[in-house]
Amino acid sequence: MGIMRFSKLLFILFGLVLCFSCNSTSNVAATIDGKPVYMEEVDRAFGGKVAEQIYSLRRRALDTIIEQKLLEEAAAEKNVTVDQLLKQEIGAAVPEPSEAEIKAIYDANKERFGGTFEEARVQIVSVLKRNREGAQQQQFLAGLQQKHTVEIKLEKPPVERVKVAVGPEDPCLGPEGAAVT
């Protein structure tokens, strides 16, 4: 949830938006022997994937912004920094893994660790704590979202429909009395 992650997402999002929203005087992507290949053709070749990817990036950036604003507001209510809030709400709520859990993970993955239990213990504890902290953070953020009115107004891109020409002799209809299922 760091500022770096947010900055990277924002940079990528703005780059994509800039790339796909620039309206130059010419909508020509390429020419072949002087004949143009238009951007509309290029976009159609993707079958709507570009619009979906832009939406996905925008949604991730929006989610990050919402989470950051909710955390900032919750931290301000408690007169602490966001980092202090996360330590209080997440760090304190995550229990240390038990020896039985650590041993069970080691036994199930001995060949991956390639060393002794003592050598792998630190890595296992670190992964378990990171996973638990992530789950606790998601739970905390979900609680913050429930306390506040969060409305997502970002619209999904429209589904591109392809018209299919059907001639009178094309087999597209079943018998007159066919059951519709």
N, C-alpha and C positions, 0 to 999 in steps of 0.2 A: 504494500500500500504506500510505498515510498514516493517521495516527490519525483525521483528519477524516473520511476515507472510511469507516473502521470505525465511527466514532461515528454518522455519518448512516445507515448500514445498520442498525445496532443500534436507532436511534431509530425508523426506519420499521418494522422488524420488530416491536418492542414495541408500536408503535401499532396495527399490523394485528392482532397477537395479542390485544391488549386489545379492539379493536373486535369481533372475531369470537368471543371466548371469554366475553364478559360474558353471564352468564345472569341476565337480569332476571326478575322474577316473571311478566311477561307476555312471551310470545314473538310478539307481534303487531307487525308492521312498519308496518301502516297499516290503516285501516278505510275501507270504502266503504259509505255509507249505514248505518253501524253494523255492517256485516259485516266480520270480520277478514281481513286478508291476513297469513298467517304467514311467519316467517323461513324455514321449510323450503321454502315455495313460491318465495321469492326465491332461495334457494340452488340449488334445482333449475333455475331459469331460467338460471343461469350454467353449468349442465352440468358442474360440477366445476372450473370455471376458478379460482374463488376459492381452493379448496384447493390447486390447483397453484401459484398465485401465492404463497401463504403458504409452501408447501414451497420454492419457488424462492428466496424471500427468506431463509428460514431457512438454506438450503444455502449461499447466498452469504455470509451472516454467519458460518456455521460455518467455511467455507473461509478466510475472513479471520482468524478467531480462531486456527485451526490454523496458518496461515502465520505469524502474529505470534508465537505460542508457540514454533514451531520456530526462527524467527529469533532470538528472545530467548535460547533455549537455546544455539544455535550461537554467539551473541555472547558469552554468559557463559563458554563453553568457551575462547574466545580472549581473554577479559578485555578486551573492547571493547564499545562501544555498538552498537546495531542499525544506526545510520547509518554508523558506521565499518566495520562488517562489510559492509554493502551496497557501500560505496565500494571496499573491498578486493576483494570477490568479483565485483562486477559492473562497477564503473567501470574497474578496471584490466584487465578481460578484454575490454572492448569497444574494438575498434580504430577509429581515425579513418577516415572514409570517404575513398576515393581520389578524385582529381580526375576520373578516368574515370567513376566511379559518379555523381558529382555532375553532371557534364556530360551523361551519358546521361539522367538524370532530368529535367534542365532541357530538353534537346532534345525529350523525349517529351511535355513539358507546358508548352511555351513560352506557349501561349495562356492558360493558367491563371495563370501568374506575371505576365504582362503587363509585365514590365520586362526589364532587362538581366540577363545571367548573374551579374554581380557583385552586383546587387541581390537576386537570388533565392538566391545561394549560401549565405548565412547561414541562411535558412529551410530549405533542403534539408539542410544539414549537421545542423541541429537535429532535424529529423524523422527522418533516418536514425539518428542517435545514440539518440534516444528509442526508436525501434522496436527497435534492437539491444539496448539496455539492458533493455527489457521482455522480449524473448526470452531474454536471459541470466538475468534474474531468475527467469523461469518455469523455466528449466533448473536453476538453483541450488536453487529450492524443491523441484523434483521430486527432486533428489539428496538433499535433507534428508529428504523423505518416505520415500525408500527406505532411509535409514539408521535410521529410527525406525518403530515399529509404530503405524500410524495406522489406526484402525478407524472407519468412518463408520457410526453406528448410527441416524442420522436416517432415519425411515421415510417412504417416498413415500406420498402419500394413496391410499386405495383407489380403484380405477376404479369409477365409478358405473355401474351397469347399469340399463337401462330394460327393464321387462317389457313385452312386446308381446303383446297378446291375439290369439290365432289361433283362429278358428272352424273348424268341420269343413268348411265349404264354401270356405274361403280357400285360394288356390293357393300352398301353402308346401312341398309335397313333390313331388318329381319321380316319374317312373315307378319301379315296384318294382325293376327291374333296371338302373337308371341307374348309370353308373360314378362313383365318388367320386374327385374330383381335388383 
